[in-house]
Structures are given as C-alpha cells and as structure tokens.
Amino acid sequence: MNPKIVQLILSLRGEGVSDADVLSAIETTPRDLFVTPEFLEQAWEDRPLPIACGQTISQPMVVGRMTEALCLTGREKVLEIGTGSGYQCAILSKLARRVYTIERYRTLLEEAKRRFAALKLRNIVPRLGDGGLGWPEQDNFDRIIMTAAATEPPPALLAQLRDHGLMVAPIGPSGDQRLTVYRRDGDQFHQHVLDKVRFVPLLDGIAKTL
C-alpha cells in the first residue's frame, strides 16, 4: 500500500476517527483523483486543498469526523449540500444506500460526475441547484450533510430531514464556525457541537458562470 495512505490513516486514528468502515472508505477512495494537478503531491496529506471555482477539498480529518457523525449503516438515503470535487460524496457512497448531491457550480458538478463514472459509483444522484433549498421532490432524507457553512441551519434542509434523522453541518459566521450535529425528534431538533471548523460559505442560487 502507498505509504502516504498508511500515514494518513494513522493520522486520522490519532485525531480520533475510529470507525473502521469510515477509515476503510477513506483508505480506498483515491483522493489524488479529486485534486487539481498542481496539488497532486499533497493529495494524501491531512490538509484542505484548493479546487476550481474558489472552493476547497476538505481536510481528510474533517471528512472523517463528519462522515462518522452521520452514523451510517448502509441503508440510508443521504443528501449532500455542496458536491465540490466529489471526494466527500464518493466516501459517502460506500457507506450509504444512495447519495443525492447538489452543487451550484456547473464546472465542479461535471468534473465530479466524471470522477464518479471513473470509479463506477452508481448510487450517486448529482444535481445542479441551490443547496440551501435542498431537494424538495425527494424529501424525507435519513441523513443530510453540508460541506459549506451557514450562519443558521437552513430551514428547508431541516424540513427535509426525516424523524430521527441526522444532519451534520458547519454553522456560524466566518471565523466562528462549529461543526454541529442535529437530530430530529418530531418537530424538535436536538443539537450538539463537535469541533471548531472553517468552511467556505453556503451561497444562494446557482452560479451564473463557472
């Protein structure tokens, strides 16, 4: 095995990512396929990296923590807000029944779709759209994950979360974001904070360019 992959997995374990299935999904998802050529040498480092459209591919440790917090069993219908490079989505696809993913930048979405096809990930449904509105015609998601930060949890997303479902999202203003887990209990939403994080902001609408 590539020693860089071994080192990354050891690093994630050291940072507290302990779920064996999550670690296996990260280990077997080729992060080098999701980065731009100039960052290929750093693909397996535990750090975020720039991608197109002013976005980033998340740090593997953050991907691991967020994925672990979803408590996936393989039966869930998952909504991802912010496809980006497709890296987080590819990992989710190995742990969930089906993943619906929304991206506002057409360039990123098309690149991610090509990567999904190359990896033969057939349980992913990608879409160009406004992530803050979710996917109303699907609705009733077991899990929702946001890969962009909002100052407050978007009401449309909470409404599309099924009873007893979980949403994992970076919440808060720039410089004071907290990775937060929401659990729905009827009309009530219970929350707890995992970590301080830094994500790009969740923007309204579909990008007119890129």
VENHU-V211713 format. One record per run of one state. SS is the DSSP state (alpha for helix, beta for strand, coil for the rest). FROM is the first residue (numbers start at 1). TO is the last residue. Records with the same first field share a line. If there is no record, write none. Layout:
SS: FROM-TO ; FROM-TO
//
This chain:
coil: 1-2 ; 15-19 ; 28-30 ; 34-36 ; 43-48 ; 51-51 ; 55-55 ; 58-59 ; 70-76 ; 82-86 ; 94-97 ; 104-105 ; 119-123 ; 129-130 ; 134-140 ; 147-148 ; 151-154 ; 160-160 ; 172-176 ; 186-187 ; 198-200 ; 202-210
alpha: 3-14 ; 20-27 ; 31-33 ; 37-42 ; 52-54 ; 60-69 ; 87-93 ; 106-118 ; 131-133 ; 155-159
beta: 49-50 ; 56-57 ; 77-81 ; 98-103 ; 124-128 ; 141-146 ; 149-150 ; 161-171 ; 177-185 ; 188-197 ; 201-201
//
